[in-house]
Amino acid sequence: MNILTIFEEINKVDPEFNDRISPRREAIRNMASFGKKVSLAAAPFFISALFKKAYGATPTDVNGVLNYALTLEYLEAEYYTMGAAKSGLVPSGKPQGAIQTIRDHEVAHVAFLKTVLGSKAVSKPTFDFTAGGTFANVFSDYDTFLALAQAFEDTGVRAYKGQAGILVGNKVVLTAALQIHSVEARHAAHIRQMRRARGGGAADQKPWITGANDSGIGAVVDPIYAGEDNKSQAGVDITTLSGQMGKISANAATESFDEPLTADAVLNIAKLFIKA
């Protein structure tokens, strides 16, 4: 989910990155349609091959960027791995299958980044998914587990979108990256739908973000939803526009547009759950 961040930061330290890739269009000409041919879990290894074609070897001047991405992927992979392994936590059947599938995707992302970094890869941090005790029952209560999974997925989608602009100059890579992004967005929507199906406090949960923090799990995750209550787009206040039932509501205005997250914001969010 952090591939776009990687591309942006590589361009900062290596402005010739796109030029390195462009002469090899024959090698990546089918990339725009790879979403139809390759599973999401395999996609990171395809991108890994792209890096090595562009540089001839793993680039050393972007290790910090790649390790930043690796840290985030460690977090998600560890979370879903622990949840899937916890006996009795996730109900059998479709819920269990969904969590295992998402786990496999995150594990594949970690494997990809470690392959690119080789011996330069940072070690997996020690995570505190309780966030200092705030979510003490995260691996004993299924509803809490899903709520925090939602927070992580919403973070990933916003982080991915936040870096899309850098790829405008490379249509092939942008198209492929957006295909991956759309799948990640479906992950977020699916987790939200799983929560809604549980009823109770999440009975009104929607597949999209409404307003700012709509997670129902407290202010500790406010940074994840910062700015999502924005009602203006391109200088236009959406709530001043007319809809079928009068003026467009604030809820509809915020639901209709996702806001990006910066790399710094994503790192600060990750720190909430990193112990060491």
C-alpha positions as CSV (number, residue, x, y, z in Angstrom):
1,M,0.0,0.0,0.0
2,N,3.0,2.3,0.2
3,I,4.3,1.8,-3.3
4,L,3.3,5.3,-4.3
5,T,5.2,6.8,-1.3
6,I,8.3,4.9,-2.5
7,F,8.0,6.2,-6.0
8,E,7.6,9.8,-4.7
9,E,10.6,9.7,-2.5
10,I,12.8,8.0,-5.1
11,N,12.1,10.9,-7.5
12,K,13.2,13.3,-4.8
13,V,16.7,11.7,-4.4
14,D,17.0,10.5,-8.0
15,P,15.2,12.9,-10.5
16,E,16.2,10.6,-13.3
17,F,14.2,7.7,-12.0
18,N,11.5,8.0,-14.6
19,D,14.1,8.3,-17.3
20,R,15.7,5.1,-16.0
21,I,12.4,3.3,-16.4
22,S,11.2,4.8,-19.6
23,P,13.7,3.1,-21.9
24,R,12.5,-0.2,-20.6
25,R,8.9,0.3,-21.5
26,E,8.9,-2.9,-23.4
27,A,9.6,-4.6,-20.1
28,I,6.7,-2.9,-18.3
29,R,4.3,-2.4,-21.2
30,N,1.9,-4.9,-19.8
31,M,2.0,-3.4,-16.3
32,A,-1.2,-1.4,-16.8
33,S,-3.2,-4.6,-17.1
34,F,-1.3,-6.8,-14.6
35,G,-4.1,-6.4,-12.1
36,K,-6.1,-8.7,-14.4
37,K,-3.3,-11.3,-14.6
38,V,-1.5,-11.3,-11.3
39,S,-3.0,-11.6,-7.8
40,L,-2.5,-8.6,-5.4
41,A,-0.2,-10.7,-3.3
42,A,2.1,-11.2,-6.2
43,A,2.1,-7.6,-7.3
44,P,4.9,-6.4,-4.9
45,F,7.3,-8.9,-6.5
46,F,6.5,-7.4,-9.9
47,I,7.4,-4.0,-8.6
48,S,10.6,-5.4,-7.2
49,A,11.6,-6.6,-10.6
50,L,10.9,-3.1,-11.9
51,F,13.3,-1.5,-9.5
52,K,16.0,-3.9,-10.4
53,K,15.5,-3.3,-14.1
54,A,15.7,0.5,-13.6
55,Y,18.9,0.5,-11.5
56,G,20.6,-2.8,-12.4
57,A,20.8,-3.4,-8.6
58,T,19.0,-2.4,-5.5
59,P,19.4,1.4,-5.1
60,T,21.3,2.4,-2.0
61,D,20.2,6.0,-1.8
62,V,16.6,5.2,-1.0
63,N,17.1,2.7,1.8
64,G,15.6,5.1,4.3
65,V,12.4,5.4,2.2
66,L,12.1,1.7,1.7
67,N,12.6,1.0,5.3
68,Y,9.9,3.6,6.2
69,A,7.5,1.6,4.0
70,L,8.8,-1.7,5.4
71,T,8.0,-0.5,9.0
72,L,4.4,0.2,8.0
73,E,4.1,-3.1,6.3
74,Y,5.6,-4.9,9.3
75,L,2.9,-3.3,11.4
76,E,0.0,-4.5,9.3
77,A,1.4,-8.0,8.5
78,E,2.0,-8.5,12.2
79,Y,-1.4,-7.4,13.2
80,Y,-3.3,-9.7,10.8
81,T,-0.9,-12.6,11.5
82,M,-1.5,-12.3,15.2
83,G,-5.3,-11.9,14.7
84,A,-5.6,-14.9,12.4
85,A,-3.5,-17.1,14.7
86,K,-5.5,-16.2,17.8
87,S,-7.8,-19.2,18.4
88,G,-11.4,-18.2,18.7
89,L,-10.9,-14.6,17.8
90,V,-12.1,-14.5,14.2
91,P,-15.3,-16.5,13.5
92,S,-14.9,-19.3,11.1
93,G,-16.2,-19.1,7.5
94,K,-16.1,-15.9,5.5
95,P,-14.8,-13.6,8.2
96,Q,-11.8,-15.9,8.8
97,G,-11.2,-16.2,5.1
98,A,-11.2,-12.4,4.6
99,I,-8.7,-11.8,7.5
100,Q,-6.4,-14.5,6.2
101,T,-6.5,-13.1,2.7
102,I,-5.6,-9.6,3.9
103,R,-2.9,-11.1,6.1
104,D,-1.4,-12.8,3.0
105,H,-1.3,-9.5,1.1
106,E,0.5,-7.7,3.9
107,V,3.0,-10.5,4.4
108,A,3.8,-10.4,0.6
109,H,4.4,-6.6,0.9
110,V,6.9,-7.3,3.7
111,A,8.7,-10.0,1.6
112,F,8.9,-7.6,-1.3
113,L,10.5,-4.8,0.6
114,K,12.9,-7.1,2.4
115,T,14.0,-8.5,-1.0
116,V,14.7,-5.0,-2.4
117,L,16.6,-3.9,0.7
118,G,18.5,-7.1,1.4
119,S,20.9,-6.7,4.3
120,K,19.9,-3.1,4.7
121,A,16.4,-3.9,5.8
122,V,15.5,-2.7,9.3
123,S,14.4,-5.3,11.8
124,K,10.8,-5.7,12.7
125,P,9.9,-3.3,15.6
126,T,8.1,-4.4,18.7
127,F,4.5,-3.4,18.3
128,D,2.0,-2.5,21.0
129,F,-1.4,-2.9,19.3
130,T,-3.0,-2.0,22.6
131,A,-1.7,1.6,22.1
132,G,-0.5,1.8,25.6
133,G,-3.5,-0.1,27.0
134,T,-6.2,1.8,25.1
135,F,-7.1,-1.4,23.2
136,A,-6.2,-3.9,25.9
137,N,-8.7,-6.4,24.5
138,V,-7.7,-6.1,20.8
139,F,-6.8,-9.9,20.5
140,S,-9.6,-11.1,22.8
141,D,-12.5,-9.2,21.5
142,Y,-13.4,-9.6,17.8
143,D,-15.2,-6.2,17.6
144,T,-12.2,-4.3,18.9
145,F,-9.9,-6.3,16.5
146,L,-12.1,-5.3,13.5
147,A,-12.3,-1.6,14.7
148,L,-8.5,-1.3,14.8
149,A,-8.2,-3.2,11.5
150,Q,-10.5,-0.5,10.0
151,A,-8.3,2.2,11.4
152,F,-5.2,0.6,9.8
153,E,-6.9,0.1,6.4
154,D,-8.3,3.7,6.3
155,T,-4.8,4.9,7.0
156,G,-3.4,2.8,4.1
157,V,-5.9,4.1,1.6
158,R,-5.3,7.8,2.5
159,A,-1.5,7.3,2.5
160,Y,-1.6,5.7,-0.9
161,K,-3.7,8.5,-2.3
162,G,-1.5,11.2,-0.8
163,Q,1.3,10.3,-3.2
164,A,-0.5,9.7,-6.4
165,G,0.4,13.1,-8.0
166,I,4.0,12.2,-8.4
167,L,3.1,9.5,-11.0
168,V,1.2,11.8,-13.3
169,G,4.2,11.9,-15.6
170,N,4.4,8.1,-15.9
171,K,1.0,7.0,-17.2
172,V,1.8,3.3,-17.2
173,V,3.0,3.2,-13.6
174,L,0.2,5.5,-12.5
175,T,-2.4,3.2,-14.0
176,A,-1.0,0.1,-12.3
177,A,-0.6,1.9,-9.0
178,L,-4.2,3.1,-9.1
179,Q,-5.3,-0.5,-9.8
180,I,-3.6,-1.6,-6.6
181,H,-5.0,1.4,-4.7
182,S,-8.5,0.4,-5.7
183,V,-8.0,-3.1,-4.2
184,E,-6.7,-1.6,-1.0
185,A,-9.8,0.6,-0.8
186,R,-12.0,-2.5,-1.2
187,H,-10.1,-4.0,1.8
188,A,-11.1,-0.9,3.9
189,A,-14.7,-1.1,2.7
190,H,-14.9,-4.8,3.4
191,I,-13.6,-4.4,7.0
192,R,-16.2,-1.7,7.5
193,Q,-18.9,-3.9,6.1
194,M,-17.8,-6.7,8.4
195,R,-18.2,-4.4,11.4
196,R,-21.7,-3.3,10.2
197,A,-22.7,-6.9,9.9
198,R,-21.8,-7.4,13.6
199,G,-24.5,-4.9,14.6
200,G,-24.3,-3.3,18.0
201,G,-22.3,-0.1,18.2
202,A,-21.1,-0.5,14.6
203,A,-24.6,-1.1,13.2
204,D,-24.5,2.2,11.4
205,Q,-21.0,1.8,10.0
206,K,-20.7,2.7,6.4
207,P,-18.2,1.4,3.7
208,W,-16.8,4.9,3.4
209,I,-15.6,7.6,5.9
210,T,-18.2,10.0,7.2
211,G,-17.0,13.3,8.6
212,A,-13.8,12.9,10.7
213,N,-13.3,10.1,13.1
214,D,-16.3,7.8,12.5
215,S,-14.6,4.7,13.9
216,G,-16.3,4.7,17.2
217,I,-13.1,3.6,19.0
218,G,-12.0,6.9,20.6
219,A,-9.9,10.0,20.1
220,V,-6.6,8.0,20.0
221,V,-7.2,7.4,16.3
222,D,-8.2,11.0,15.5
223,P,-4.9,11.5,13.6
224,I,-6.0,8.8,11.1
225,Y,-9.1,10.8,10.2
226,A,-7.7,14.3,10.5
227,G,-9.1,16.4,7.6
228,E,-11.7,14.0,6.5
229,D,-14.4,16.4,7.6
230,N,-13.4,18.7,4.8
231,K,-16.5,20.0,2.9
232,S,-14.7,22.0,0.2
233,Q,-13.1,20.7,-2.9
234,A,-11.2,22.9,-5.4
235,G,-12.5,26.0,-3.6
236,V,-16.1,24.9,-3.8
237,D,-18.1,24.3,-0.6
238,I,-20.0,21.1,-1.5
239,T,-22.8,21.9,1.0
240,T,-23.8,25.0,-1.0
241,L,-24.7,22.9,-4.0
242,S,-28.2,21.6,-4.7
243,G,-29.0,17.9,-4.6
244,Q,-32.2,16.0,-5.1
245,M,-33.5,16.7,-1.6
246,G,-32.2,20.3,-1.3
247,K,-28.7,21.3,-0.3
248,I,-26.1,18.5,-0.2
249,S,-25.6,17.5,3.4
250,A,-22.2,17.7,5.3
251,N,-22.2,13.9,5.6
252,A,-22.6,13.4,1.8
253,A,-20.0,16.1,1.1
254,T,-17.4,14.4,3.3
255,E,-18.3,10.9,2.1
256,S,-17.9,11.8,-1.5
257,F,-14.2,12.8,-1.3
258,D,-11.3,11.1,0.4
259,E,-8.5,13.3,1.8
260,P,-4.8,12.4,1.4
261,L,-2.3,11.8,4.2
262,T,1.3,13.0,4.1
263,A,4.2,10.7,4.8
264,D,4.9,12.5,8.1
265,A,1.3,12.1,9.2
266,V,1.4,8.3,8.4
267,L,4.6,7.9,10.4
268,N,3.1,9.7,13.4
269,I,0.1,7.4,13.2
270,A,2.4,4.3,13.1
271,K,4.3,5.5,16.2
272,L,1.1,5.1,18.2
273,F,1.5,1.4,17.9
274,I,5.3,1.0,17.9
275,K,6.8,0.0,21.2
276,A,10.5,-0.2,20.2
